[in-house]
Amino acid sequence: MAQRYFPESELIINKDGSCFHLHLKPEQLADKVILVGDPERVNTVADHFDSKECEVSNREFHTITGFYQGKRITCQSHGIGCDNIDIVVNELDTLANIDYKTRTEKTEQRTLTMVRIGTCGGLQPNTPTGSFVASVKSIGFDGLLNYYAGRNNVCDLKLEEAFKQHMQWNPLKGAPYVSIADAQLIDQIAKNDMIRGYTISCGGFYGPQGRVLRADISDPRQNEKIEAFEYEGMKICNFEMESSALAGMSSLLGHRAMTCCMVIANRYAQKMDTEYKNSIDTLIEKVLDRI
């Protein structure tokens, strides 16, 4: 079988041999990757490293690769939203699985292990501020995975239908999809001290998450219905903005991925912790020890 060739318009490589957005070179990427939204949080993670190998920044994409207790780890920021996850996961995959010199797919696939450390809004009484939630399955409101062939093969289609029926889903919003985190990675990272549940990845911070400021939302009962939804004994625990794309894209490309978040706002109790940056370090340490 002929190797797939990727032309310049599809695989964009900078003059220095780095990928287009991340400005990262293939040799700078570790097999273990910690993903964070905030570029500054990369420094927080890397402060735990025993040594740093390289550091690269471009726009909201900040990367540090180094060593933690003998493990080579890349910490990569992705900014906010599933559209940025599309960029980050695709470019990390090209660094791992495409030969940048020949622009052809490598014959042996390299599998990345990616854990996103984020923040979220809790939706249940058992997800107070400060608790940690591991996203077993993520319901994507963003529609990203619907643009890729094979999305049905990596999604929970029965859960999708049950959710749409429960919500009386308006098709004008686009079809939600349900991506699945790597089960073994969930066990490895979440162990017995993180809450496991479903997560909704929203296409925005305000209206898509049911927040009402000066613009009213199309379904005033949205969050009430979301909080009440239950499928196979599990409820929707939290809102965030990236886990569905990460799990879905990673599954399509043959990587292992999951998201764990610290709850900084509980929508159910209408509580918010704006000083969360002082306490998320506990979650970072757990992931570094377990990845």
Secondary structure, DSSP 4 states (H G I P E B T S, - for coil): -PPPB--TTTS-B-TTS-BTTT---GGG--SEEEEESSHHHHHHHHTT-SEEEEEEEETTEEEEEEEETTEEEEEEE--SSHHHHHHHHHHHHHHHHEETTTTEE-SSPPPPEEEEEEEEEE-STT--TT-EEEEEEEEESS-GGGGSTTGGGSB-HHHHHHHHHHHT--GGG---EEEE--HHHHHHHHTTTSEEEEEEE-S-SSGGGT--SSS--S-TTHHHHHHH-EETTEEEEEEESSHHHHHHHHHHHT-EEEEEEEEEEETTTTEE-TTGGGTTHHHHHHHHHH-
